[in-house]
Amino acid sequence: MSNKSRQELIGAHEAFLACRPVERPLLGFWIGGYFPAEQFPAGTAAWRAGQRLDPGEVRFQPFAGDYESLYQAHLAADDDFFYVGSAYWGIPWLEAMLGCPVSVAAASCRAEPFLSDPRDFAALDADLDANPWLDALLGFSEELVRFAGGRFPVCPPLLRGPGDVASAILGGTGFVTGLLDQPDAVQRLLDHAARARSAVLRRLQSVLPAWHETHAAGGYPSRVWCRPSVAYYQEDSAALLNPRLFRQFLLPLAKAACDAAEVNFIHLHSACLYPLEMLLEDDSFDVLQINIDHDGVAPPLAALLPTLRRVQAARRPLLLWGELTPDDWRLVRGELSPAGLSLQVFMKPLAGAAPHLVG
């Protein structure tokens, strides 16, 4: 954590959320590797690529050393943030709870499709009270809270939005064709995933305490810290859809999900920014977070500046995450206001810090 006092840091974060004039943006670092298994090499060391993962194989204790290493690395970074822990974010927790088989991959874990027809609604696991994946998530989170011992906050892990979940259950092609050919059936699937996500968040919030009377969301791909409750939202499946389908099917569910907390932030990719215009139409989401994607995948940062300025002109807090070059730094410093701006920069891991998974 920064050598500033906690109270000074809280003030800086509240200034960010209010877009108040400041001398510089909030600055944080993403440490330990880009992918989950890079950040948690010991916790995932016993898993093998291609292995079908069972919830009983996901236990906190093998990950304890990784959490300690990440916590200590963030202490040494001395930025405007702190370490925010969550249950291992490489597992597609919500997809698994709803029935997706989970396979281990080299850098993360993957949810496998299991429905060929969205009308096969009965195949979904609807009983969260007896769900082994939810039990594994709650148990992991509670042990992490005990391990943290008040040293750092613990938040829910990455829980993807209903579109991402439906895409995992049906496969990307099945999701898109289903929206066109069987929209009512896919809508029921999306509604089910949204209800399950809300229920899981409520269960997690009941076991995750506030941290010094503040709340945080983080773990992937960025962090927001404030006194009110805060929640993270993601719909990467937007990249599969056109704006009309996103507005019709996913946008209403995204806005409804903002009941999860007092402060809500949504994750976007610079390679897929068409939802941004819709998100600026109202203030459902308090913070807009954009991943600066790799060259060749998305436009360079210079080409994104008009869009980023529109966000700032609307007085919406803007969080940028990614690996910034020296030229990018100069552009951000010269072209964007520091008010309502947070930069959370990916730091490359040291040589040799690679996933332990093998084929």
ZAZA-603482 format. One record per residue (C-alpha): residue in one letter; x, y, z. Coordinates in steps of 0.25 Angstrom, whole numbers, padded with zeros to 4 digits, always signed. Layout:
<nodes>
AXYZ;...
</nodes>
This chain:
<nodes>
M+0000+0000+0000;S+0004+0014-0002;N+0012+0021+0009;K+0000+0031+0010;S-0009+0028+0022;R-0022+0020+0019;Q-0030+0032+0021;E-0022+0040+0010;L-0024+0029+0001;I-0039+0028+0003;G-0040+0043+0000;A-0032+0041-0013;H-0042+0029-0017;E-0054+0037-0013;A-0049+0049-0022;F-0047+0039-0033;L-0062+0035-0032;A-0067+0049-0031;C-0058+0053-0043;R-0052+0065-0034;P-0040+0073-0039;V-0027+0066-0035;E-0012+0067-0039;R-0011+0053-0044;P-0019+0040-0047;L-0020+0029-0037;L-0009+0019-0040;G-0009+0004-0037;F-0001-0008-0042;W-0006-0022-0047;I+0005-0031-0042;G+0009-0046-0044;G+0005-0049-0058;Y-0006-0047-0068;F-0013-0060-0066;P-0018-0067-0054;A-0009-0079-0054;E+0003-0069-0055;Q-0002-0062-0042;F-0005-0075-0035;P+0006-0085-0039;A+0006-0093-0026;G-0009-0094-0025;T-0010-0099-0039;A+0002-0108-0039;A-0005-0121-0037;W-0014-0119-0048;R-0011-0123-0063;A-0016-0117-0076;G-0028-0124-0081;Q-0032-0129-0067;R-0047-0129-0064;L-0047-0121-0051;D-0056-0126-0039;P-0061-0116-0028;G-0054-0124-0018;E-0041-0122-0024;V-0042-0107-0022;R-0037-0104-0008;F-0031-0091-0002;Q-0019-0097+0005;P-0010-0100-0008;F-0012-0085-0012;A-0008-0079+0002;G+0006-0077-0002;D+0002-0070-0015;Y-0007-0061-0008;E+0004-0057+0002;S+0013-0054-0010;L+0003-0045-0017;Y+0000-0038-0004;Q+0015-0035-0001;A+0018-0031-0016;H+0006-0021-0015;L+0012-0016-0002;A+0025-0013-0008;A+0019-0006-0020;D+0014+0005-0011;D+0004+0010-0021;D-0010+0017-0018;F-0016+0003-0016;F-0014-0009-0008;Y-0016-0024-0010;V-0030-0029-0013;G-0032-0044-0011;S-0043-0052-0017;A-0045-0067-0019;Y-0036-0072-0030;W-0042-0065-0042;G-0037-0075-0052;I-0049-0083-0050;P-0062-0080-0057;W-0070-0081-0044;L-0084-0077-0049;E-0083-0085-0061;A-0079-0098-0053;M-0091-0095-0043;L-0100-0096-0055;G-0095-0109-0061;C-0083-0106-0070;P-0072-0116-0068;V-0059-0109-0065;S-0046-0113-0072;V-0032-0108-0068;A-0025-0101-0078;A-0010-0096-0078;A-0013-0082-0073;S-0027-0083-0067;C-0039-0092-0067;R-0050-0093-0077;A-0065-0095-0077;E-0069-0106-0087;P-0083-0105-0094;F-0093-0115-0090;L-0106-0111-0097;S-0109-0112-0111;D-0123-0106-0110;P-0126-0094-0102;R-0140-0100-0099;D-0134-0111-0091;F-0135-0103-0079;A-0137-0114-0069;A-0123-0118-0071;L-0118-0106-0063;D-0114-0107-0049;A-0124-0098-0042;D-0122-0103-0027;L-0111-0093-0022;D-0114-0098-0008;A-0108-0112-0011;N-0098-0108-0021;P-0084-0113-0019;W-0078-0102-0027;L-0085-0091-0019;D-0080-0099-0006;A-0066-0099-0012;L-0066-0084-0015;L-0072-0080-0001;G-0062-0089+0006;F-0050-0084-0002;S-0055-0069+0001;E-0057-0072+0016;E-0043-0078+0017;L-0037-0066+0009;V-0043-0056+0019;R-0037-0064+0031;F-0024-0064+0024;A-0024-0049+0021;G-0027-0047+0036;G-0031-0032+0033;R-0018-0029+0025;F-0025-0028+0012;P-0040-0028+0007;V-0046-0040+0000;C-0057-0038-0010;P-0065-0047-0019;P-0057-0054-0031;L-0060-0051-0045;L-0074-0055-0048;R-0078-0053-0063;G-0090-0047-0068;P-0102-0055-0073;G-0098-0053-0087;D-0084-0059-0084;V-0091-0070-0077;A-0101-0074-0088;S-0089-0073-0098;A-0082-0083-0089;I-0094-0092-0088;L-0098-0092-0102;G-0084-0089-0109;G-0082-0076-0116;T-0089-0080-0129;G-0101-0087-0122;F-0103-0074-0113;V-0103-0065-0126;T-0111-0074-0134;G-0121-0076-0122;L-0123-0061-0121;L-0127-0061-0135;D-0135-0074-0137;Q-0140-0076-0122;P-0140-0063-0115;D-0150-0066-0105;A-0143-0079-0101;V-0129-0071-0100;Q-0136-0060-0092;R-0141-0070-0082;L-0127-0075-0081;L-0121-0061-0079;D-0131-0058-0068;H-0128-0071-0061;A-0113-0068-0061;A-0116-0053-0056;R-0124-0058-0045;A-0113-0069-0041;R-0102-0058-0042;S-0110-0049-0032;A-0112-0060-0023;V-0098-0064-0023;L-0093-0050-0020;R-0103-0049-0008;R-0097-0061-0002;L-0083-0056-0004;Q-0086-0043+0002;S-0092-0050+0014;V-0078-0056+0017;L-0069-0045+0012;P-0067-0034+0022;A-0064-0019+0020;W-0050-0015+0021;H-0048-0004+0031;E-0062+0001+0028;T-0059+0001+0013;H-0062-0008+0001;A-0054-0013-0011;A-0056-0020-0024;G-0044-0026-0031;G-0036-0038-0034;Y-0038-0037-0049;P-0036-0028-0057;S-0035-0016-0048;R-0039-0010-0034;V-0049+0000-0029;W-0049+0004-0014;C-0059+0012-0007;R-0067+0014+0006;P-0080+0009-0001;S-0082-0005-0006;V-0076-0008-0019;A-0078-0018-0030;Y-0072-0022-0043;Y-0079-0026-0056;Q-0074-0032-0069;E-0081-0036-0083;D-0070-0040-0092;S-0080-0047-0101;A-0083-0033-0106;A-0072-0036-0116;L-0081-0047-0122;L-0093-0038-0124;N-0097-0026-0132;P-0102-0014-0124;R-0117-0017-0127;L-0115-0030-0120;F-0107-0025-0109;R-0117-0014-0106;Q-0129-0024-0107;F-0124-0035-0099;L-0112-0031-0090;L-0113-0017-0087;P-0126-0018-0078;L-0120-0029-0070;A-0107-0021-0068;K-0114-0009-0063;A-0123-0018-0054;A-0110-0024-0048;C-0106-0011-0042;D-0116-0014-0031;A-0104-0022-0026;A-0097-0010-0019;E-0097+0005-0017;V-0085+0006-0027;N-0084-0002-0039;F-0073-0003-0050;I-0074-0010-0063;H-0062-0016-0071;L-0060-0013-0086;H-0050-0016-0096;S-0043-0006-0105;A-0046-0016-0117;C-0061-0015-0114;L-0066-0002-0110;Y-0079+0000-0116;P-0086-0003-0103;L-0080+0010-0098;E-0090+0019-0105;M-0101+0012-0098;L-0095+0012-0085;L-0093+0027-0086;E-0108+0029-0088;D-0111+0028-0073;D-0103+0026-0060;S-0106+0012-0057;F-0091+0009-0056;D-0083+0018-0048;V-0069+0014-0053;L-0066+0010-0067;Q-0053+0001-0068;I-0046-0001-0081;N-0036-0012-0084;I-0025-0006-0094;D-0024-0019-0102;H-0011-0023-0109;D-0006-0017-0122;G-0013-0024-0134;V-0025-0028-0126;A-0030-0013-0124;P-0027+0001-0129;P-0015+0007-0122;L-0017+0016-0110;A-0016+0029-0119;A-0028+0025-0127;L-0036+0023-0115;L-0034+0037-0109;P-0047+0043-0115;T-0055+0032-0108;L-0048+0033-0095;R-0050+0048-0096;R-0065+0046-0098;V-0065+0038-0085;Q-0058+0049-0077;A-0067+0060-0083;A-0079+0052-0078;R-0072+0053-0064;R-0072+0038-0063;P-0060+0032-0055;L-0051+0024-0065;L-0042+0013-0061;L-0031+0008-0071;W-0024-0005-0070;G-0013-0010-0078;E+0001-0010-0082;L+0005+0004-0086;T+0017+0008-0094;P+0025+0021-0091;D+0018+0027-0103;D+0004+0023-0097;W+0008+0029-0084;R+0011+0042-0091;L-0002+0042-0098;V-0010+0040-0085;R-0002+0051-0078;G-0004+0061-0089;E-0018+0057-0095;L-0027+0053-0083;S-0031+0060-0070;P-0026+0053-0057;A-0040+0056-0051;G-0048+0043-0050;L-0036+0035-0056;S-0030+0023-0051;L-0018+0016-0058;Q-0016+0001-0054;V-0004-0004-0061;F+0000-0018-0064;M+0014-0021-0060;K+0021-0032-0067;P+0025-0044-0058;L+0040-0047-0055;A+0046-0057-0065;G+0043-0071-0062;A+0030-0068-0055;A+0021-0077-0064;P+0009-0086-0061;H+0013-0099-0055;L+0002-0107-0063;V+0007-0117-0073;G+0000-0124-0085;
</nodes>
